[in-house]
Amino acid sequence: DAGVIQSPRHEVTEMGQEVTLRCKPISGHNSLFWYRQTMMRGLELLIYFNNNVPIDDSGMPEDRFSAKMPNASFSTLKIQPSEPRDSAVYFCASSLWRGTYNEQFFGPGTRLTVL
Amino acid sequence: GDSVTQMEGPVTLSEEAFLTINCTYTATGYPSLFWYVQYPGEGLQLLLKATKADDKGSNKGFEATYRKETTSFHLEKGSVQVSDSAVYFCALNIQGAQKLVFGQGTRLTINP
């Protein structure tokens, strides 16, 4: 079975440009999470969806960040405009939420560098 | 609020040494507990889990026991290998909630 798929794996862009990160969750999973990992802040939850609906976006740093999940097999995280402080590794994770505990499966991440 | 505290790293050991990485938690509800491992350049992978008190999770020679009385979930391995070098994250999930609460991670380096 394929795991969580993220693209691109690496992205280098210039300040002010729009960046779109993509995620395909594991088939059959109903929850999707976007995280950001930096040396300074560690692992931060940005937003998560349940059945394609955003449940908690309190971790989204500012209005420059937006996330969508148009269907059960695809999600995007967009940064517009990008800034150098957005440089980080962005992870997508998915899980099958049954109302008890939540075992999340992580993708390989997208390493974003904003120059 | 809910939180996880791990022993600070980095931790450096020689091959075949005994490993302990401490993890304690604070939770308002009844948590499930997890250890995730992140190898260089990769995403996090679930290493082991325990969903109720006194459960022992185990995988790849690693073990951790859910201790409700001490609110701990320490990770142990009897004989580490160079390939165990990675960052280890302790995490909790309150029953009925979807979020995972992660510790700050502990970087482990094993020297041959």
Interface residues (C-beta under 8 A of the other chain):
Chain A: V4 S31 G42 L43 L45 Y48 N50 I55 D56 F91 A93 S95 W97 G99 T100 Y101 N102 E103 Q104 F105 F106 G107 P108 G109
Chain B: S32 F34 Y36 E42 G43 L44 Q45 L46 K49 T51 F89 N93 Q95 G96 A97 Q98 K99 L100 F102 Q104 G105
